[in-house]
Amino acid sequence: MYSRIIGTGSYLPERVLTNQDLEKMVETSDEWIRTRTGITQRHIAREDQSASDLAMLASLNAMTAAGVTSKDIDLIIVATTTPDMVFPSTACILQDKLGVENCPAFDVQAVCSGFVYALATADMFVSSGKCRNALVVGSEIYSRILNWNDRSTCVLFGDGAGAVVLSQSDEPGILSSHLHASGHYRDVLSVPGSISGGIIRGNPYINMDGGAVFKFAVKVLEDVAHEAIAENQLQTSDIDWLIPHQANIRIIRSTAQKLGIPLDKVVITVDKHGNTSAASIPLALDIAVRDGRIHKDQLIMLEGVGGGFTWGAVLLRW
């Protein structure tokens, strides 16, 4: 038995924050942001929206595309770094909002690698026969953990959600998954604040060493892609589409160049979305599916790297 993605969906909040808008908020410029990150705009959630709200709308789109209802879903995994609350999990809240009854529901926290981790986990449930239809979601509201006076980070991130329905199949869909982590680098990219006695202790905003993140990301994204390709006895040239985490256009270009994959075979959304962390890969996947770039029997590489550090890849046949 195998697992296969049978439907994708996404949601982006209505409010768009452009580079020109940011010029009025912090000492930066459209040219500086574009040349260093490739980002021109990002979406920002309303104050009354939570990660589960974004996840619900993306999930409904994915379920419609898959032709399934709430009665068909028997596993929910949500990848998020910005949950609705400490507990219950965003997945449990999403389960209630979707009207899904009595199935396992839990969150995965692997930051920007979160969707890759969640999809790999769901594959184990589905391909082993433990469940039939898994809803796998990446949902983030990073605007809530940004210091809008820090020009080195506030220009990078955006809000959004993406989802897929992963179902049992007689034909191979997900071919392999490859997950890694190294807590040794935990201080390079983090939100070090915590809540103790009802008081925020430490810095509750994103703290990042951009140079160190760039060097590490390019190296491990190349390594994990080669790992997936080698395990499946394929060549890099066999990859039809590379869908990397949308962190920064320079990381995406450098990774593609090292792998020898032309940019016209890379799905890029960072210009319009910014870095949406765990939501970025399923968002990009949904866009490429819906605009017709991705079609049956193509070979797709998903890969991401995030704070922790965590990193991983999923190789799948569409």
BAKOL-197890 format. One record per residue: x, y, z of N, C-alpha, C in turn. Coordinates in steps of 0.1 Angstrom, whole numbers, padded with zeros to 4 digits, always signed. Each point is the difference from the previous one (the first is absolute). Layout:
% residues N
XYZXYZXYZ
...
//
This chain:
% residues 318
+0008-0012+0000-0008+0012+0000+0009+0013+0000
-0005+0010-0007+0008+0012-0001-0009+0012+0005
+0006+0012+0001-0007+0012+0002+0002+0009-0011
-0011+0008-0003+0001+0009-0012-0008+0013+0003
+0005+0011-0004-0007+0013+0002-0011+0000-0011
-0013+0002+0005-0011+0000-0010-0007+0014+0000
+0005+0009+0008-0006+0014-0001+0008+0010+0008
+0001+0012-0006+0008+0010+0007-0009+0013+0002
+0004+0008+0009-0008+0012+0003+0009+0010+0007
-0004+0013-0001+0008+0010+0007-0009+0012+0004
+0005+0009+0008-0007+0012+0004+0010+0011+0003
-0002+0012-0005+0008+0011+0003-0009+0011+0006
+0003+0007+0011-0008+0011+0005-0001+0011-0010
-0011+0007+0001-0003+0011-0010+0010+0011+0000
+0004+0004+0012+0009+0012+0001+0014-0003-0006
+0004+0009-0009+0013-0002-0006+0009+0012+0005
+0012-0004+0005+0009+0010+0004+0012+0001-0010
+0001+0011-0007+0011+0001-0010+0013+0005+0006
+0010-0001-0008+0013+0006+0004-0001+0015+0002
-0009+0006-0009-0002+0015+0001-0007+0003+0014
-0009-0009+0004-0006+0002+0013+0010+0000+0011
+0010-0010-0001+0010-0002+0010+0009+0012+0001
+0002+0007-0012+0009+0012+0000-0005+0010+0010
-0013+0000+0002-0006+0010+0009+0000-0004+0014
+0004-0013+0003-0001-0005+0013+0014-0001+0007
+0010-0003-0008+0013-0003+0005+0011+0005-0010
+0012+0002+0004+0010+0005-0009+0005-0011-0009
-0006+0000-0012+0003-0010-0011-0005+0005-0013
+0002-0007-0011-0004+0004-0013-0005-0012-0008
-0008+0003-0010-0005-0011-0009+0012-0006-0007
+0010+0008-0004+0011-0006-0007+0008-0009+0009
+0003+0005+0012+0008-0008+0009-0007-0014+0003
-0013+0000+0002-0007-0012+0003+0000-0010-0013
-0003+0006-0011-0001-0008-0013+0013-0006-0003
+0011+0008+0000+0013-0005-0004+0006-0011+0010
-0004+0001+0012+0006-0009+0010-0009-0012+0003
-0013+0001-0002-0010-0011+0003-0008-0004-0011
-0003+0008-0010-0009-0003-0011-0014+0003+0004
-0003+0005+0011-0014+0002+0005-0005+0014-0004
-0012+0001-0005-0006+0013-0004-0012+0002+0009
-0006-0010+0005-0012+0002+0009-0002-0013+0008
-0009+0001+0011-0003-0011+0008-0014+0003+0005
-0007-0011+0005-0014+0001+0005+0000+0000+0015
-0009+0008+0006-0001+0002+0014-0014-0004+0005
+0000-0009+0010-0013-0004+0005-0007+0011+0008
-0013+0000+0001-0008+0009+0008+0002-0003+0014
-0002+0010+0009+0001-0002+0014-0009-0011+0006
-0012-0002-0007-0009-0010+0005+0002-0014-0006
+0011-0001-0008+0003-0013-0007+0011-0007+0008
-0002-0013+0001+0010-0009+0007+0005-0010-0010
+0011-0007+0004+0006-0010-0009-0010-0011-0004
-0009-0003+0009-0011-0010-0003-0010+0005-0010
-0002+0013+0000-0009+0006-0010+0006-0001-0014
+0012+0004-0001+0007-0001-0013+0001-0015-0004
+0003-0009+0009+0001-0014-0003-0014-0006-0005
-0011+0005+0006-0013-0005-0003-0003+0004-0015
+0003+0012-0004-0003+0004-0014+0008-0007-0010
+0013-0002+0003+0009-0008-0009-0005-0015+0000
-0004-0005+0011-0004-0014+0001-0013-0002-0008
-0009+0009+0001-0013-0002-0008+0003+0000-0015
+0009+0009-0004+0004+0000-0014+0006-0013-0004
+0009-0006+0008+0007-0012-0003-0011-0012+0000
-0009+0000+0009-0010-0011+0001-0009+0001-0012
-0004+0012-0004-0008+0001-0012+0007-0005-0012
+0013+0004-0002+0008-0005-0011+0002-0015+0000
+0000-0006+0012+0002-0015+0002-0013-0007-0002
-0011+0007+0001-0013-0006+0000-0004-0008+0012
+0005+0005+0012-0003-0007+0013-0008+0010+0009
-0006-0005+0010-0007+0008+0010+0006-0003+0014
-0005+0007+0009+0004-0001+0014-0001-0015+0005
-0010-0007-0005-0002-0014+0004+0011-0009-0005
+0008+0004-0010+0010-0008-0006+0014+0001+0007
+0002+0011+0007+0013+0003+0006+0001-0008+0013
+0011-0007+0001+0002-0008+0012+0014+0003+0007
+0007+0011-0005+0012+0004+0007+0002+0015-0004
+0004+0008+0010+0003+0014-0003+0013+0004+0007
+0010+0005-0009+0013+0004+0005+0001+0015-0004
+0003+0009+0009+0002+0014-0003+0015+0003+0004
+0007+0005-0010+0014+0005+0002-0002+0015+0002
+0005+0005+0012-0001+0014+0003+0010+0004+0011
+0005+0012-0001+0008+0006+0010-0007+0011+0008
-0012+0003-0006-0008+0011+0006-0014-0006+0003
-0001-0009+0010-0013-0006+0003-0010+0010+0006
-0013-0004+0000-0010+0009+0006+0003+0003+0015
+0005-0010+0007+0002+0001+0014+0010-0011+0005
+0004+0001+0012+0009-0010+0005-0006-0014-0001
-0012-0002+0004-0007-0013-0003-0015+0004+0002
-0009-0008-0006+0002-0012-0009+0007+0004-0013
+0004-0011-0007+0007+0002-0012-0009+0007-0011
+0007+0006-0009-0007+0007-0011-0007-0011-0008
+0005-0012-0001-0006-0011-0007-0013-0004+0006
-0001+0000+0013-0013-0003+0007-0010+0010-0002
+0004+0013+0000-0009+0011-0003-0005-0001-0014
+0009-0003-0009-0003-0001-0015-0010-0012-0001
+0002-0010+0006-0009-0012+0000-0014+0004+0003
-0002+0008+0011-0013+0004+0004-0006+0010-0011
+0008+0009-0005-0005+0009-0010-0005-0006-0013
+0007-0011-0003-0004-0008-0012-0011-0010+0002
-0003-0002+0012-0010-0010+0003+0004-0015-0002
+0013-0002+0002+0006-0013-0001-0002-0007+0013
-0005-0013+0000-0003-0007+0012+0011-0010+0004
+0004+0000+0012+0007-0011+0007+0012-0006-0008
+0009+0009-0004+0012-0005-0007+0013+0006+0007
+0011-0006-0001+0012+0006+0006+0003+0013-0007
+0004+0010+0009+0003+0013-0005+0011+0006+0009
+0011+0004-0007+0011+0006+0008+0008+0009-0008
+0008+0009+0006+0009+0009-0006+0014-0005-0001
+0007+0005-0010+0014-0003-0002+0007+0014+0000
+0011+0001+0008+0007+0012+0001+0015-0002-0005
+0002+0003-0013+0014-0001-0005+0003+0013-0008
-0007+0010+0003+0001+0014-0006-0001-0002-0015
+0009+0005-0008-0002+0001-0015+0001-0014-0006
+0005-0010+0007+0000-0014-0005-0013-0007+0004
-0009+0007+0007-0012-0006+0006-0008-0008-0009
-0003+0005-0012-0009-0007-0009+0007-0013-0005
+0013+0001-0003+0007-0012-0004-0001-0011+0011
+0002+0004+0012-0001-0009+0012-0014-0006+0001
-0010+0009-0002-0014-0004+0002-0004-0010-0011
+0004+0003-0012-0003-0009-0012+0007-0013+0002
+0012+0000+0004+0007-0013+0002-0007-0008+0011
-0005+0006+0011-0007-0007+0010-0013-0005-0005
-0007+0008-0007-0013-0005-0005+0002-0012-0010
+0010+0001-0008+0003-0011-0009+0002-0014+0008
+0006+0001+0011+0001-0012+0008-0013-0006+0005
-0009+0009+0004-0014-0004+0004-0007-0006-0012
+0000+0007-0011-0008-0004-0012+0005-0013-0006
+0013+0000-0003+0006-0011-0008+0000-0013+0009
-0001+0001+0013+0000-0012+0009-0015-0004+0002
-0009+0007-0005-0014-0004+0001-0007+0005+0013
+0007+0008+0008-0006+0005+0012-0011+0010-0002
+0001+0007-0012-0011+0009-0003-0002+0001-0015
-0011+0005-0005-0003+0000-0014+0003+0014-0006
-0005+0010+0006+0002+0014-0005+0005+0009+0011
+0012+0005-0002+0006+0009+0009+0000+0014-0005
-0004+0010+0008+0001+0014-0003+0013+0005+0006
+0008+0005-0009+0013+0005+0005+0001+0015-0004
+0003+0009+0010-0002+0014-0001+0013+0007+0005
+0004+0011-0007+0010+0009+0005-0007+0014+0002
+0000+0005+0012-0008+0013+0002+0008+0009+0009
+0002+0012-0004+0009+0010+0008-0005+0014+0000
+0001+0006+0012-0002+0015+0001+0012+0006+0006
+0010+0001-0009+0013+0005+0005+0000+0015+0004
-0010+0007-0005-0001+0015+0003-0001+0002+0015
-0004-0010+0007-0002+0001+0015+0013-0002+0007
+0010-0005-0006+0013-0002+0007+0011+0008-0006
-0003+0011-0007+0010+0008-0006+0001+0013+0007
+0012+0005+0002+0003+0013+0005+0000+0009-0012
-0010+0008-0001-0002+0009-0012+0010+0012+0000
+0009+0000+0010+0010+0010+0000+0014-0006-0004
+0000-0013-0002+0012-0007-0004-0001-0002-0015
+0007+0008-0008+0000-0001-0014+0006-0012-0006
+0008-0007+0008+0007-0012-0005-0009-0012-0001
-0011+0001+0008-0010-0012+0000-0014+0003-0004
-0005+0012+0003-0014+0003-0003-0003+0000-0015
+0010+0002-0008-0003+0001-0015-0001-0014-0006
+0004-0010+0008+0001-0014-0006-0012-0008+0000
-0009+0002+0010-0010-0010+0003-0014+0004-0004
-0009-0010-0002-0014+0003-0003-0009-0011+0006
-0013+0001-0001-0009-0009+0006-0007-0008-0011
-0005-0012+0003-0007-0008-0010-0001-0014+0004
-0007-0008-0008-0002-0014+0003-0001-0008-0013
+0005-0013+0001-0002-0009-0011-0003-0014+0005
-0007-0008-0008-0004-0013+0005-0001-0010-0011
+0002-0013+0004-0002-0011-0010-0008-0011+0007
-0007-0008-0009-0006-0012+0005+0008-0012-0005
+0005-0008+0009+0009-0011-0003-0008-0013+0002
-0002-0008-0011-0009-0012+0001+0007-0012-0004
-0006-0012+0004+0005-0013-0004+0000-0001-0016
+0009-0007-0005+0001-0002-0015+0007-0013-0003
-0004-0006-0011+0006-0012-0005+0013+0004-0008
+0001+0012-0004+0012+0005-0007+0009+0008+0009
+0013+0000-0002+0009+0008+0008-0003+0015-0002
-0001+0007+0011-0001+0014+0000+0013+0006+0007
+0000+0000+0014+0012+0003+0007+0010-0011-0001
+0012+0003-0006+0010-0010-0002+0009-0002+0012
+0004+0012+0006+0008-0001+0012+0000+0013+0007
+0003+0000+0013+0002+0012+0008+0013-0001+0008
+0006+0012+0002+0013+0001+0006+0000+0012+0010
+0000-0003+0013-0001+0010+0010+0013+0001+0009
+0004+0012+0003+0012+0002+0008-0002+0012+0010
+0009+0000+0010+0000+0011+0009+0013+0001+0007
+0004+0012+0004+0012+0002+0008-0003+0012+0010
-0002-0003+0013-0003+0010+0010+0012+0008+0003
+0012-0004-0005+0012+0008+0002-0001+0014-0005
-0008+0002-0010-0002+0013-0006-0012+0007+0005
-0005-0003+0011-0013+0005+0005+0000+0015+0002
+0011+0006+0002+0001+0015+0003+0001+0008-0013
+0002-0007-0012+0002+0008-0012-0013+0006-0005
-0011-0007+0002-0014+0004-0004-0010-0004+0010
-0006+0009+0007-0008-0004+0012-0009+0012+0004
-0010-0004+0007-0008+0010+0008+0002-0005+0015
+0009+0006+0007+0005-0005+0012-0009+0003+0012
-0011+0008-0002-0009+0003+0011-0008-0011+0005
-0005+0001+0012-0009-0011+0006-0009+0007+0010
-0011-0007+0004-0010+0005+0009+0003-0007+0014
+0001+0007+0010+0002-0005+0014-0008+0008+0010
-0009-0006+0006-0008+0007+0010-0008+0011-0006
-0004-0002-0013-0008+0010-0007+0008+0012-0005
+0013-0001+0001+0009+0011-0005+0009-0005-0011
+0002+0008-0010+0009-0004-0011+0014+0002+0005
+0008-0011-0001+0014+0000+0004+0008+0000-0013
+0010+0009-0001+0008+0000-0012-0006+0007-0012
+0006-0002-0011-0004+0007-0013-0011-0008-0007
-0012+0005-0001-0011-0007-0007+0000+0001-0015
+0011+0006-0006+0000+0002-0014+0011-0008-0007
-0001-0001-0013+0010-0008-0008+0014+0006+0002
+0009-0008+0003+0014+0004+0001+0008-0009-0010
+0008+0007-0009+0006-0008-0011+0013+0005-0004
+0010-0009-0002+0013+0003-0006-0001-0003-0015
-0004+0009-0008-0003-0002-0014+0011-0007-0008
+0013+0005+0003+0011-0006-0008+0002-0015+0003
-0001-0004+0013+0001-0014+0004-0011-0008-0005
-0012+0005+0000-0012-0007-0006+0002-0003-0014
+0005+0010-0008+0002-0001-0014+0010-0012-0003
+0011+0000+0006+0010-0010-0002-0004-0014+0003
-0007-0001+0012-0005-0013+0004-0011-0005-0009
-0009+0009-0004-0012-0004-0008+0005-0005-0013
+0008+0007-0007+0005-0004-0013+0007-0014+0000
+0008-0002+0010+0007-0013+0001-0009-0012+0003
-0009+0002+0010-0009-0012+0003-0011-0002-0010
-0004+0010-0007-0011-0002-0010+0006-0008-0012
+0013+0003-0003+0006-0008-0010+0003-0014+0004
+0004-0002+0012+0003-0013+0005-0012-0009+0001
-0011+0005+0005-0012-0008+0002-0007-0003-0013
+0002+0009-0010-0006-0003-0013+0008-0012-0007
+0013+0001+0002+0008-0011-0006-0003-0013+0008
-0002+0001+0013-0004-0012+0007-0013-0007-0005
-0010+0008-0003-0012-0005-0005+0001-0006-0014
+0008+0007-0008+0002-0004-0014+0008-0014+0000
+0010-0001+0008+0008-0012+0001-0008-0012+0005
-0008+0002+0010-0008-0011+0006-0010-0006-0011
-0005+0009-0009-0009-0005-0010+0007-0003-0013
+0013-0001+0000+0008-0003-0012-0004+0008-0012
-0001+0013+0002-0003+0009-0010+0011+0010-0003
-0002+0009-0010+0010+0010-0003-0007+0014+0003
+0008+0010+0003-0006+0013+0002-0008+0005-0012
+0004-0004-0012-0007+0003-0012-0014-0006-0001
-0003-0010+0009-0013-0006+0000-0010+0008+0007
+0004+0010+0008-0009+0008+0008-0007+0010-0010
-0014-0001+0000-0008+0009-0008-0002+0014+0007
-0002-0001+0013-0002+0013+0007+0007-0001+0014
+0007+0011+0003+0005+0002+0013-0008+0010+0007
-0006-0004+0012-0008+0010+0008+0007+0002+0013
+0009+0009+0001+0007+0003+0013-0008+0009+0009
+0004+0000+0013-0005+0010+0009+0003+0013-0005
-0009+0009+0000+0001+0014-0006+0005+0010+0011
+0013-0001+0002+0006+0008+0010+0006+0013-0006
+0007-0002-0011+0008+0011-0005+0004-0004-0014
-0001+0009-0010+0003-0004-0014+0014-0004-0002
+0009+0006+0008+0014-0004-0001+0003-0014+0004
-0007-0004+0011+0001-0014+0004-0005-0010-0010
-0012+0004-0006-0006-0008-0010+0009-0001-0012
+0005+0011-0005+0008-0001-0012+0013-0007+0003
+0006+0002+0011+0013-0007+0003-0002-0015+0001
-0011-0004+0006-0003-0015+0002-0003-0006-0014
-0008+0007-0009-0002-0005-0013+0012-0001-0008
+0009+0010+0001+0013+0000-0007+0008-0012+0004
+0002-0002+0013+0008-0011+0005-0006-0014-0004
-0013-0001-0002-0006-0012-0004+0000-0002-0015
+0003+0011-0007-0001-0001-0015-0014+0000-0005
-0009+0006+0008-0014+0001-0005-0003+0014-0005
-0004+0002-0012-0003+0013-0005-0012+0007+0007
+0001+0013+0001-0010+0007+0007-0014-0002-0005
-0001-0003-0013-0014-0002-0006-0006-0013+0004
+0007-0008+0008-0005-0012+0006-0001+0001+0015
+0001+0013+0005-0002+0003+0014-0012+0008+0002
-0009-0004+0010-0012+0008+0003+0004+0011+0010
-0002+0012-0004+0004+0012+0008-0012+0009+0003
-0003+0002+0013-0011+0008+0004+0005+0011+0011
+0013-0001+0003+0004+0009+0011-0002+0015-0004
+0000+0003-0013-0002+0014-0004-0013+0006+0005
-0011-0009-0001-0013+0005+0004-0004-0004+0014
+0006-0010+0006-0004-0004+0013+0009+0003+0012
+0013+0003-0004+0010+0000+0011+0002-0014+0005
+0007+0000+0012+0003-0013+0006-0012-0003+0010
-0008-0010-0004-0012-0004+0008+0003-0013+0008
+0013-0003+0002+0004-0011+0009-0006-0013-0005
-0007-0007+0009-0005-0013-0003-0011+0000-0010
-0005+0012-0003-0011+0001-0011+0006+0001-0014
+0013+0003-0001+0005+0005-0013+0000-0012-0010
+0004-0012+0004+0000-0011-0010-0014-0004-0005
-0009-0002+0009-0014-0004-0005-0007+0012-0007
+0003+0012+0003-0005+0012-0008+0006-0001-0014
+0013-0002-0001+0006+0000-0014-0005-0012-0007
-0001-0012+0006-0005-0012-0006-0014+0003-0006
-0009+0006+0008-0014+0002-0004-0001+0009-0012
+0008+0011+0000+0001+0009-0011+0004-0007-0013
+0011-0008+0001+0005-0007-0012-0010-0011-0005
-0007-0006+0009-0010-0010-0004-0012+0007-0008
-0004+0011+0006-0012+0007-0005+0003+0008-0013
+0012+0004-0002+0003+0007-0013+0005-0009-0011
+0000-0013+0003+0002-0010-0010+0015-0004-0002
+0009+0005+0008+0014-0004-0002+0002-0014+0004
-0006-0004+0011+0002-0014+0004-0011-0009-0005
+0003-0011-0006-0010-0009-0005+0005-0015+0003
-0009-0009-0003+0002-0014+0003+0014-0006-0005
+0005-0008+0009+0013-0008-0002+0012+0009+0001
-0001+0013+0003+0012+0008+0002+0007-0004+0013
+0013+0002+0001+0007-0002+0012+0003+0013+0007
-0005+0001+0013+0001+0013+0007+0009-0002+0013
+0009+0010+0002+0008+0000+0012-0004+0012+0008
-0005-0003+0013-0003+0010+0010+0012+0000+0010
+0004+0012+0004+0011+0000+0010+0000+0013+0007
+0004-0001+0013+0000+0012+0009+0010-0001+0010
+0003+0012+0006+0010+0001+0011-0005+0011+0009
+0000-0002+0013-0005+0010+0010+0007+0000+0013
-0004+0009+0008+0007+0001+0013+0000-0013+0008
+0011-0002+0007+0001-0013+0007+0015-0005+0001
+0007-0001-0011-0005+0000-0014-0008-0013-0002
-0010+0001-0008-0006-0012-0006+0000+0001-0015
+0001-0011-0007-0001+0000-0015-0004-0013-0005
-0005-0001-0012-0005-0012-0005-0005+0001-0014
-0003-0011-0006-0006+0000-0014-0009-0012-0002
-0010+0002-0008-0009-0010-0004+0000-0001-0016
+0002-0012-0005+0000-0002-0014-0013-0008-0004
-0007+0006-0009-0013-0007-0003-0003+0000-0015
-0008-0009-0004-0005-0001-0014-0015+0005+0000
-0002+0010-0009-0014+0006+0000-0010-0009-0007
//
